[in-house]
Amino acid sequence: DAGVTQSPTHLIKTRGQHVTLRCSPISGHKSVSWYQQVLGQGPQFIFQYYEKEERGRGNFPDRFSARQFPNYSSELNVNALLLGDSALYLCASSLPQAGGPGDTQYFGPGTRLTVL
Amino acid sequence: QKEVEQNSGPLSVPEGAIASLNCTYSDRVSQSFFWYRQYSGKSPELIMSIYSNGDKEDGRFTAQLNKASQYVSLLIRDSQPSDSATYLCAAYNNNDMRFGAGTRLTVKP
């Protein structure tokens, strides 16, 4: 089975532009989470979606938005790009485990965004 | 105060030794804990999850959780050069996964 897939792999944008990143979860997984990872840091939580509804949001500005589609794939949109948005953007999928204590997440390969 | 803290390292151990990685978390209601391995330029790869106090073993890896002390650890036995990577500790609660900055481990042949 395919794991989590993300596109594109790399992206170069200039300040002020808009970007859309895409993610397809593992087959059967219904939840998608987005993270931003800058060099030397751990991933920072941006959003989690389950069944097309937003379940959680991290401390990111409104320039960041996301959505989940009926096939459980997801898009992350970032408007008015800043230099500081340069990072590895990770998508993770999970079942989740209904009634379980946790939410084991499996990461895709990431999209490397560079803002010039 | 960082919510999930790890020693940044680098931690260096000889091949065949035990590597011990530690993590503390500040949110007492965190329910689940995860260890991920991340090679340079790659995405995090799940090693283990742990939900209950005590030890959980999987091959060469043992995770330990102490909720009273808000402490999670990962032991890697018989360390191999291929274990050289950054190890990320994560705590999950209420649809929110918080990661530490990671500990960089180097296993020397």
Interface residues (C-beta under 8 A of the other chain):
Chain A: S33 Y35 G40 Q41 G42 P43 Q44 F45 Q48 R55 G56 G58 L88 L90 A92 P101 G102 D103 T104 Q105 Y106 F107 G108 P109 G110
Chain B: V4 Q31 S32 F34 Y36 K42 S43 P44 E45 L46 S49 Y51 L88 A90 Y92 N94 N95 D96 M97 R98 F99 G100 A101 G102
